Amino acid sequence: MQLSIHYTDHMVAEAGSYSPSAAKPAQVMASWAKLGLPIQVIEPSPVTLEHDAQMVSDILSCQINNGFSNRSSNVAESLPYTTGAMLSAARGALDNGYGAIAPCSGFHHAGYSFVGGFGTFNGLLRLSTGLREDRSGIRQGTRHVIPPNINSASNLPVGESE
């Protein structure tokens, strides 16, 4: 069995910070390659970011500081890809039933309208909204991810009511 790794070089950045988080994905991939692990690399697509629209715009255009307390264009360019990798891996795990990996931090210290703890955006926020969209059938251009035993109108198992 191969490990499903959701990765692209676009998610790697030199953050100009003492935190190595933005460079870790490439280091992890190199380590796994050196170990000869059976991996299948799946390239994630960039995703939109579910945060305050003005904050997103200002960070991506390097007008305000990111979670690394700078205005690095390298970090800004990587953000839709790190978030995309997390969402892609979550979808992959649901699809394959056993798991998938996005070799990036969960960047969970940021909030809807603030950066924090080396996190610029909160990947878990995007993950939750992305998976909710999938479940409700909003995701366009792909199959809907609604288990057959779930009533999509109520999100309850078929035969149960609120």
N, C-alpha and C positions, 0 to 999 in steps of 0.2 A: 504494500500500500504506500502511495506517495502522500506526503504532506502537502496540503494545498496552501501555498504562500501567496498572499496578495501584496504585491510589491512593484514599485517602479522607481527608477533613479530620480524621478521628478519629486519624490517625497523626501529627498535628502537635501539638507541645507547646512551651510556653515553659518551658525547663528551669531558668532562673535560674542559668545558668552562662556562663562565657566561651566555651564551645564552642557553636557555632551548629547542631550536628547535629540536634537535635530539631525545629528550625524549618525546616530545609532543604527538606523535601518540598514545602511550599507555595511556597517561593521558586523551586524548580525548575519546578514546574507553571506558575507565572506567567510565567517566562522562556520556556518552550516555547510558551505561548499567545501571547505577544507576538511570537515568531518565526513564528507561524502554522504550526507543524509539524502534519502530519497525524496526530493521535492519537485513539485510542479509549480512553477511561477505563473501566476495569473496577474496580468497588468490591470490595475484598477483605473477607472475613469475618474476625472476630477468631479467633485460634486459642489453644489451650492451650499452655502453655510447658513445654518438656521440661527442667526443671532440678530441683534439690533442692526438694521440695514445701514445706518450711518456709520456705526463702528466697523462693520465689515468693509465698507467702501474706503474708509479712512485708513484702515490697516493694510488692505490690499494695494492701496495707492501710496503707502509709506508716509502718510500724513501724521499718524500718531504711532506711539510705541506699540510693539507687539508684546507677547508674553516674556520675551527675552530682554525686555527694557531697551529695545533699539528699533530702528526703522529699516531693517535689512530687507532689501528686495529679494534676496535669496530665500529668506524665511517666508515672505509674503507669497512667493511663487509656489512654494511647497505645500502651503496650507490646504488648498482644495484636494491635493493628492493624498496627504496623510489621512484626511477625513474620508476621502474616497476609498482608501485601502481598508479602513475600519468597517465602513458600510459594506463594501464588497465581500470582506471576510465573513461578516455576520450573515449576509445573504448566502454565501457559499456554505457555511455551516448548516444553515437551515435546509438548503437544497440537498446536501450530501448526507446529512443526519449524523455525522460524527465529528465534525470540527474543521476549522480553517484558522489561519494565522495571518495577522497583519503585524509585521515587525516594527511597530511604532508605539510610542507611549499613548496612554488613554487620554492625555491632555484634559484631565477632568477638573483642574483647579480653576479654569476660566468659567465665567457665567454668561448669561445671555447678553449682558451689556458691559462686561469688564474682563480684563485679562488678569491672570494671576498664576503664581507658582510655575513659571516657564510655560504656561499654557496660554495660547492666544485665543483659540476657540475651544469649545467643549465638544470633543468628538462624540461623547456619549449622548449629548443632546441631539446631534445630527443622526446618530445611530437610531435612537428611539423614534424620531420623527420619520426617518426613512423606512424603518420596519413597519411602523404603523401605516404609512402610505401603501406599502406592499400588501399588507393584510386587508386593507380596504379596497384594493384594486386600483389605486391611483397611479402606480408606477407604469409609465407608458413604454411601449415598445418591447415589453418582456412579458413573460407569463405571470399570472397572478399567484401569489404565495398564500393561499388560503387552504389550510388542511381540510380534507373532505369531510371530517366529522365536526366542523365548526360552521355554525350558521353565520354567514358574513353580515347579516343585518344586526345581530345582537352580540356577536363575538362569543357566544355561549355554545357549548357542545349541542349538537342536534338533539332535539327532544327536550331540552331544558329551557325553562323560561325564567325571567327575572322575578 
